Amino acid sequence: MSIYNKINAGFALGTDEPVTAGIEDLIYVFNQDDFTLTFDTTNPLIVTGLTAVNAAKVYKFEGTNNSFNTTSKLAKTAVGPRYTEEIDFNVAGFSVDIKTQLQAMGYGRVCAISVNNYNSSDTAIELFGAVNGLILTDAERTAADETMDGGYKLKLTNPDKLREPYPPRAVSIAPTSGTATFASTIAALEALVALVATS
């Protein structure tokens, strides 16, 4: 029987580095079919590589004031535990380009990577939608909403009836030489980010 079906460790309250809530105000989003994921050979909860297909890019969405959030929730099913994953974030604007991207995220499947405020953990950087992808299920814009200045509130979550078989995967990518660190993983992601045009 696989070790992942057994409890194999205990946990104590962390007093040296207490857990910090929230994620950084950024997420990395990419089309699910545009990248190949490599998993740790001994632990399927760790993504060790992200390889672009045909020079595909990762797209970076940035926000402010703790406006981004992630949720992972266990759901018991007849065939075992499954996880519902959600990412809430905002877009400050409503141009035709933004609407085009919203349409794409509503039809196609994407994966998203978040960075936890608590980055002392070996799962400080997490991948959502590793198996079934995510789609845009909520895209709400209230023109008079002063908190959003008329921008969009968005939610990425699993397609209907397609929960994830694992909790969000840790992303841990090593540099060319040496072991994986928080810094090396962020550097690997940033190297894949498409440049954003500015006006």
ChimeraX commands (.cxc) that place a marker at each C-alpha (Angstrom):
marker #1 position 0.00,0.00,0.00 radius 0.5
marker #1 position 1.25,3.49,-0.83 radius 0.5
marker #1 position 2.67,5.57,1.98 radius 0.5
marker #1 position 0.29,8.36,0.93 radius 0.5
marker #1 position -2.60,6.29,2.26 radius 0.5
marker #1 position -1.11,6.17,5.76 radius 0.5
marker #1 position -0.49,8.72,8.47 radius 0.5
marker #1 position 3.28,8.76,8.88 radius 0.5
marker #1 position 4.05,11.85,10.98 radius 0.5
marker #1 position 2.74,14.09,13.74 radius 0.5
marker #1 position 2.74,17.86,13.99 radius 0.5
marker #1 position 3.50,20.33,16.76 radius 0.5
marker #1 position 2.51,23.96,17.11 radius 0.5
marker #1 position 5.07,26.11,15.32 radius 0.5
marker #1 position 6.34,28.74,17.74 radius 0.5
marker #1 position 9.57,29.75,15.99 radius 0.5
marker #1 position 7.89,30.60,12.70 radius 0.5
marker #1 position 4.11,30.90,13.24 radius 0.5
marker #1 position 1.93,30.51,10.16 radius 0.5
marker #1 position 0.94,33.75,8.42 radius 0.5
marker #1 position -2.42,34.03,6.67 radius 0.5
marker #1 position -3.01,35.11,3.10 radius 0.5
marker #1 position -1.21,35.06,-0.22 radius 0.5
marker #1 position 0.86,37.65,-2.00 radius 0.5
marker #1 position -1.08,39.92,-4.36 radius 0.5
marker #1 position -0.09,38.05,-7.48 radius 0.5
marker #1 position -0.89,34.83,-9.27 radius 0.5
marker #1 position 0.75,33.12,-12.22 radius 0.5
marker #1 position -1.75,31.70,-14.73 radius 0.5
marker #1 position -1.07,29.50,-17.75 radius 0.5
marker #1 position -3.10,27.46,-20.22 radius 0.5
marker #1 position -3.19,23.87,-18.98 radius 0.5
marker #1 position -2.21,22.42,-22.37 radius 0.5
marker #1 position 0.73,24.81,-22.80 radius 0.5
marker #1 position 2.93,23.31,-20.08 radius 0.5
marker #1 position 4.12,19.89,-18.99 radius 0.5
marker #1 position 4.43,19.31,-15.25 radius 0.5
marker #1 position 7.18,17.20,-13.71 radius 0.5
marker #1 position 6.48,15.69,-10.30 radius 0.5
marker #1 position 8.86,14.50,-7.61 radius 0.5
marker #1 position 9.44,10.77,-8.11 radius 0.5
marker #1 position 8.77,9.97,-4.45 radius 0.5
marker #1 position 6.02,12.51,-3.69 radius 0.5
marker #1 position 3.25,13.46,-6.14 radius 0.5
marker #1 position 2.46,16.55,-4.04 radius 0.5
marker #1 position 5.61,18.31,-5.29 radius 0.5
marker #1 position 5.98,19.84,-8.76 radius 0.5
marker #1 position 9.66,20.00,-9.63 radius 0.5
marker #1 position 9.43,21.25,-13.20 radius 0.5
marker #1 position 7.28,23.36,-15.50 radius 0.5
marker #1 position 8.16,22.95,-19.17 radius 0.5
marker #1 position 6.63,25.14,-21.87 radius 0.5
marker #1 position 5.24,23.55,-25.02 radius 0.5
marker #1 position 6.08,25.52,-28.18 radius 0.5
marker #1 position 7.51,28.51,-26.29 radius 0.5
marker #1 position 4.28,29.12,-24.34 radius 0.5
marker #1 position 4.26,31.75,-21.61 radius 0.5
marker #1 position 2.96,32.20,-18.08 radius 0.5
marker #1 position 0.79,35.26,-17.42 radius 0.5
marker #1 position 1.16,37.23,-14.22 radius 0.5
marker #1 position -1.78,39.01,-12.56 radius 0.5
marker #1 position -0.94,41.53,-9.83 radius 0.5
marker #1 position -3.14,43.24,-7.25 radius 0.5
marker #1 position -2.95,45.25,-4.04 radius 0.5
marker #1 position -4.13,45.30,-0.43 radius 0.5
marker #1 position -4.62,41.57,0.10 radius 0.5
marker #1 position -7.19,41.40,-2.69 radius 0.5
marker #1 position -6.21,37.87,-3.82 radius 0.5
marker #1 position -7.21,34.67,-2.02 radius 0.5
marker #1 position -7.03,30.90,-2.45 radius 0.5
marker #1 position -9.25,28.15,-1.03 radius 0.5
marker #1 position -8.85,24.39,-0.95 radius 0.5
marker #1 position -11.67,22.32,0.53 radius 0.5
marker #1 position -11.90,18.57,1.07 radius 0.5
marker #1 position -14.95,16.82,-0.38 radius 0.5
marker #1 position -15.61,13.17,0.47 radius 0.5
marker #1 position -16.83,11.15,-2.51 radius 0.5
marker #1 position -17.73,7.53,-3.16 radius 0.5
marker #1 position -14.29,6.94,-4.65 radius 0.5
marker #1 position -12.23,8.79,-2.07 radius 0.5
marker #1 position -11.27,12.31,-1.04 radius 0.5
marker #1 position -11.34,15.07,-3.65 radius 0.5
marker #1 position -10.48,18.74,-3.31 radius 0.5
marker #1 position -12.34,21.80,-4.52 radius 0.5
marker #1 position -9.91,24.58,-5.39 radius 0.5
marker #1 position -10.69,28.27,-5.85 radius 0.5
marker #1 position -8.71,31.42,-6.52 radius 0.5
marker #1 position -10.33,34.84,-6.09 radius 0.5
marker #1 position -8.64,37.87,-7.59 radius 0.5
marker #1 position -9.40,41.27,-9.09 radius 0.5
marker #1 position -8.64,43.03,-12.33 radius 0.5
marker #1 position -8.44,46.82,-12.26 radius 0.5
marker #1 position -9.93,47.66,-15.62 radius 0.5
marker #1 position -12.43,46.53,-18.22 radius 0.5
marker #1 position -10.84,46.96,-21.63 radius 0.5
marker #1 position -11.60,44.79,-24.67 radius 0.5
marker #1 position -8.29,42.97,-24.05 radius 0.5
marker #1 position -9.33,42.15,-20.49 radius 0.5
marker #1 position -12.73,40.89,-21.66 radius 0.5
marker #1 position -11.00,38.69,-24.25 radius 0.5
marker #1 position -8.86,37.10,-21.51 radius 0.5
marker #1 position -11.95,36.55,-19.34 radius 0.5
marker #1 position -13.65,34.74,-22.20 radius 0.5
marker #1 position -10.61,32.54,-22.71 radius 0.5
marker #1 position -10.47,31.60,-19.01 radius 0.5
marker #1 position -14.19,30.78,-19.10 radius 0.5
marker #1 position -13.89,28.32,-21.99 radius 0.5
marker #1 position -10.36,26.93,-21.77 radius 0.5
marker #1 position -8.74,25.32,-18.77 radius 0.5
marker #1 position -5.91,27.00,-16.95 radius 0.5
marker #1 position -3.64,26.26,-14.00 radius 0.5
marker #1 position -2.67,28.90,-11.45 radius 0.5
marker #1 position 0.22,29.33,-9.05 radius 0.5
marker #1 position -0.01,31.37,-5.86 radius 0.5
marker #1 position 2.66,32.48,-3.40 radius 0.5
marker #1 position 1.75,32.26,0.28 radius 0.5
marker #1 position 2.65,35.09,2.64 radius 0.5
marker #1 position 4.06,32.35,4.85 radius 0.5
marker #1 position 7.06,31.26,2.83 radius 0.5
marker #1 position 9.07,29.37,5.44 radius 0.5
marker #1 position 7.16,26.22,4.47 radius 0.5
marker #1 position 8.21,23.74,1.79 radius 0.5
marker #1 position 4.86,24.47,0.16 radius 0.5
marker #1 position 5.12,28.26,0.11 radius 0.5
marker #1 position 4.35,28.26,-3.62 radius 0.5
marker #1 position 1.27,26.27,-4.66 radius 0.5
marker #1 position -0.19,25.04,-7.95 radius 0.5
marker #1 position -3.97,24.86,-8.38 radius 0.5
marker #1 position -5.70,22.78,-11.07 radius 0.5
marker #1 position -2.83,20.37,-11.69 radius 0.5
marker #1 position -5.01,17.51,-12.95 radius 0.5
marker #1 position -8.34,18.93,-14.13 radius 0.5
marker #1 position -7.47,22.57,-14.56 radius 0.5
marker #1 position -9.50,25.60,-13.54 radius 0.5
marker #1 position -12.05,27.69,-15.37 radius 0.5
marker #1 position -13.39,31.16,-14.74 radius 0.5
marker #1 position -16.75,30.64,-13.01 radius 0.5
marker #1 position -17.37,34.18,-11.71 radius 0.5
marker #1 position -16.59,37.44,-13.45 radius 0.5
marker #1 position -18.54,40.26,-11.84 radius 0.5
marker #1 position -18.27,43.95,-12.57 radius 0.5
marker #1 position -20.38,46.58,-10.85 radius 0.5
marker #1 position -19.65,49.91,-12.48 radius 0.5
marker #1 position -20.38,51.94,-9.35 radius 0.5
marker #1 position -18.38,49.72,-6.97 radius 0.5
marker #1 position -15.88,52.13,-5.43 radius 0.5
marker #1 position -13.90,49.35,-3.75 radius 0.5
marker #1 position -13.05,47.98,-7.21 radius 0.5
marker #1 position -13.18,51.29,-9.10 radius 0.5
marker #1 position -15.39,49.57,-11.63 radius 0.5
marker #1 position -13.04,46.63,-12.21 radius 0.5
marker #1 position -13.79,42.90,-12.24 radius 0.5
marker #1 position -14.01,40.44,-9.36 radius 0.5
marker #1 position -12.97,37.03,-10.67 radius 0.5
marker #1 position -13.02,33.43,-9.47 radius 0.5
marker #1 position -11.15,30.48,-10.95 radius 0.5
marker #1 position -12.34,27.07,-9.79 radius 0.5
marker #1 position -12.65,23.46,-10.92 radius 0.5
marker #1 position -14.93,22.63,-13.86 radius 0.5
marker #1 position -18.26,21.04,-12.89 radius 0.5
marker #1 position -17.87,17.54,-11.45 radius 0.5
marker #1 position -14.07,17.66,-11.80 radius 0.5
marker #1 position -12.48,18.14,-8.40 radius 0.5
marker #1 position -8.77,17.58,-7.86 radius 0.5
marker #1 position -7.53,14.21,-6.51 radius 0.5
marker #1 position -4.83,15.92,-4.40 radius 0.5
marker #1 position -4.64,19.14,-2.39 radius 0.5
marker #1 position -2.80,22.00,-4.13 radius 0.5
marker #1 position 0.67,20.85,-5.16 radius 0.5
marker #1 position 3.82,22.45,-3.82 radius 0.5
marker #1 position 6.01,24.00,-6.53 radius 0.5
marker #1 position 9.73,23.58,-5.91 radius 0.5
marker #1 position 11.99,24.12,-8.92 radius 0.5
marker #1 position 15.75,23.76,-8.58 radius 0.5
marker #1 position 18.24,26.05,-10.34 radius 0.5
marker #1 position 20.59,24.70,-13.01 radius 0.5
marker #1 position 22.92,23.52,-10.23 radius 0.5
marker #1 position 22.01,23.11,-6.58 radius 0.5
marker #1 position 18.86,22.39,-4.66 radius 0.5
marker #1 position 15.45,24.00,-4.98 radius 0.5
marker #1 position 14.73,27.06,-2.84 radius 0.5
marker #1 position 11.98,29.63,-2.62 radius 0.5
marker #1 position 14.14,32.06,-4.62 radius 0.5
marker #1 position 15.02,29.52,-7.33 radius 0.5
marker #1 position 11.35,28.62,-7.80 radius 0.5
marker #1 position 10.28,32.26,-8.15 radius 0.5
marker #1 position 13.15,32.84,-10.60 radius 0.5
marker #1 position 12.03,29.86,-12.71 radius 0.5
marker #1 position 8.45,31.17,-12.82 radius 0.5
marker #1 position 9.52,34.72,-13.68 radius 0.5
marker #1 position 11.65,33.38,-16.54 radius 0.5
marker #1 position 8.44,32.00,-18.11 radius 0.5
marker #1 position 6.35,35.13,-17.64 radius 0.5
marker #1 position 5.20,36.90,-20.79 radius 0.5
marker #1 position 6.17,40.56,-20.92 radius 0.5
marker #1 position 3.23,42.84,-20.29 radius 0.5
marker #1 position 2.83,45.77,-22.64 radius 0.5
marker #1 position 2.57,49.14,-20.91 radius 0.5
marker #1 position 1.11,52.32,-22.30 radius 0.5
marker link #1:1,2 radius 0.2
marker link #1:2,3 radius 0.2
marker link #1:3,4 radius 0.2
marker link #1:4,5 radius 0.2
marker link #1:5,6 radius 0.2
marker link #1:6,7 radius 0.2
marker link #1:7,8 radius 0.2
marker link #1:8,9 radius 0.2
marker link #1:9,10 radius 0.2
marker link #1:10,11 radius 0.2
marker link #1:11,12 radius 0.2
marker link #1:12,13 radius 0.2
marker link #1:13,14 radius 0.2
marker link #1:14,15 radius 0.2
marker link #1:15,16 radius 0.2
marker link #1:16,17 radius 0.2
marker link #1:17,18 radius 0.2
marker link #1:18,19 radius 0.2
marker link #1:19,20 radius 0.2
marker link #1:20,21 radius 0.2
marker link #1:21,22 radius 0.2
marker link #1:22,23 radius 0.2
marker link #1:23,24 radius 0.2
marker link #1:24,25 radius 0.2
marker link #1:25,26 radius 0.2
marker link #1:26,27 radius 0.2
marker link #1:27,28 radius 0.2
marker link #1:28,29 radius 0.2
marker link #1:29,30 radius 0.2
marker link #1:30,31 radius 0.2
marker link #1:31,32 radius 0.2
marker link #1:32,33 radius 0.2
marker link #1:33,34 radius 0.2
marker link #1:34,35 radius 0.2
marker link #1:35,36 radius 0.2
marker link #1:36,37 radius 0.2
marker link #1:37,38 radius 0.2
marker link #1:38,39 radius 0.2
marker link #1:39,40 radius 0.2
marker link #1:40,41 radius 0.2
marker link #1:41,42 radius 0.2
marker link #1:42,43 radius 0.2
marker link #1:43,44 radius 0.2
marker link #1:44,45 radius 0.2
marker link #1:45,46 radius 0.2
marker link #1:46,47 radius 0.2
marker link #1:47,48 radius 0.2
marker link #1:48,49 radius 0.2
marker link #1:49,50 radius 0.2
marker link #1:50,51 radius 0.2
marker link #1:51,52 radius 0.2
marker link #1:52,53 radius 0.2
marker link #1:53,54 radius 0.2
marker link #1:54,55 radius 0.2
marker link #1:55,56 radius 0.2
marker link #1:56,57 radius 0.2
marker link #1:57,58 radius 0.2
marker link #1:58,59 radius 0.2
marker link #1:59,60 radius 0.2
marker link #1:60,61 radius 0.2
marker link #1:61,62 radius 0.2
marker link #1:62,63 radius 0.2
marker link #1:63,64 radius 0.2
marker link #1:64,65 radius 0.2
marker link #1:65,66 radius 0.2
marker link #1:66,67 radius 0.2
marker link #1:67,68 radius 0.2
marker link #1:68,69 radius 0.2
marker link #1:69,70 radius 0.2
marker link #1:70,71 radius 0.2
marker link #1:71,72 radius 0.2
marker link #1:72,73 radius 0.2
marker link #1:73,74 radius 0.2
marker link #1:74,75 radius 0.2
marker link #1:75,76 radius 0.2
marker link #1:76,77 radius 0.2
marker link #1:77,78 radius 0.2
marker link #1:78,79 radius 0.2
marker link #1:79,80 radius 0.2
marker link #1:80,81 radius 0.2
marker link #1:81,82 radius 0.2
marker link #1:82,83 radius 0.2
marker link #1:83,84 radius 0.2
marker link #1:84,85 radius 0.2
marker link #1:85,86 radius 0.2
marker link #1:86,87 radius 0.2
marker link #1:87,88 radius 0.2
marker link #1:88,89 radius 0.2
marker link #1:89,90 radius 0.2
marker link #1:90,91 radius 0.2
marker link #1:91,92 radius 0.2
marker link #1:92,93 radius 0.2
marker link #1:93,94 radius 0.2
marker link #1:94,95 radius 0.2
marker link #1:95,96 radius 0.2
marker link #1:96,97 radius 0.2
marker link #1:97,98 radius 0.2
marker link #1:98,99 radius 0.2
marker link #1:99,100 radius 0.2
marker link #1:100,101 radius 0.2
marker link #1:101,102 radius 0.2
marker link #1:102,103 radius 0.2
marker link #1:103,104 radius 0.2
marker link #1:104,105 radius 0.2
marker link #1:105,106 radius 0.2
marker link #1:106,107 radius 0.2
marker link #1:107,108 radius 0.2
marker link #1:108,109 radius 0.2
marker link #1:109,110 radius 0.2
marker link #1:110,111 radius 0.2
marker link #1:111,112 radius 0.2
marker link #1:112,113 radius 0.2
marker link #1:113,114 radius 0.2
marker link #1:114,115 radius 0.2
marker link #1:115,116 radius 0.2
marker link #1:116,117 radius 0.2
marker link #1:117,118 radius 0.2
marker link #1:118,119 radius 0.2
marker link #1:119,120 radius 0.2
marker link #1:120,121 radius 0.2
marker link #1:121,122 radius 0.2
marker link #1:122,123 radius 0.2
marker link #1:123,124 radius 0.2
marker link #1:124,125 radius 0.2
marker link #1:125,126 radius 0.2
marker link #1:126,127 radius 0.2
marker link #1:127,128 radius 0.2
marker link #1:128,129 radius 0.2
marker link #1:129,130 radius 0.2
marker link #1:130,131 radius 0.2
marker link #1:131,132 radius 0.2
marker link #1:132,133 radius 0.2
marker link #1:133,134 radius 0.2
marker link #1:134,135 radius 0.2
marker link #1:135,136 radius 0.2
marker link #1:136,137 radius 0.2
marker link #1:137,138 radius 0.2
marker link #1:138,139 radius 0.2
marker link #1:139,140 radius 0.2
marker link #1:140,141 radius 0.2
marker link #1:141,142 radius 0.2
marker link #1:142,143 radius 0.2
marker link #1:143,144 radius 0.2
marker link #1:144,145 radius 0.2
marker link #1:145,146 radius 0.2
marker link #1:146,147 radius 0.2
marker link #1:147,148 radius 0.2
marker link #1:148,149 radius 0.2
marker link #1:149,150 radius 0.2
marker link #1:150,151 radius 0.2
marker link #1:151,152 radius 0.2
marker link #1:152,153 radius 0.2
marker link #1:153,154 radius 0.2
marker link #1:154,155 radius 0.2
marker link #1:155,156 radius 0.2
marker link #1:156,157 radius 0.2
marker link #1:157,158 radius 0.2
marker link #1:158,159 radius 0.2
marker link #1:159,160 radius 0.2
marker link #1:160,161 radius 0.2
marker link #1:161,162 radius 0.2
marker link #1:162,163 radius 0.2
marker link #1:163,164 radius 0.2
marker link #1:164,165 radius 0.2
marker link #1:165,166 radius 0.2
marker link #1:166,167 radius 0.2
marker link #1:167,168 radius 0.2
marker link #1:168,169 radius 0.2
marker link #1:169,170 radius 0.2
marker link #1:170,171 radius 0.2
marker link #1:171,172 radius 0.2
marker link #1:172,173 radius 0.2
marker link #1:173,174 radius 0.2
marker link #1:174,175 radius 0.2
marker link #1:175,176 radius 0.2
marker link #1:176,177 radius 0.2
marker link #1:177,178 radius 0.2
marker link #1:178,179 radius 0.2
marker link #1:179,180 radius 0.2
marker link #1:180,181 radius 0.2
marker link #1:181,182 radius 0.2
marker link #1:182,183 radius 0.2
marker link #1:183,184 radius 0.2
marker link #1:184,185 radius 0.2
marker link #1:185,186 radius 0.2
marker link #1:186,187 radius 0.2
marker link #1:187,188 radius 0.2
marker link #1:188,189 radius 0.2
marker link #1:189,190 radius 0.2
marker link #1:190,191 radius 0.2
marker link #1:191,192 radius 0.2
marker link #1:192,193 radius 0.2
marker link #1:193,194 radius 0.2
marker link #1:194,195 radius 0.2
marker link #1:195,196 radius 0.2
marker link #1:196,197 radius 0.2
marker link #1:197,198 radius 0.2
marker link #1:198,199 radius 0.2
view
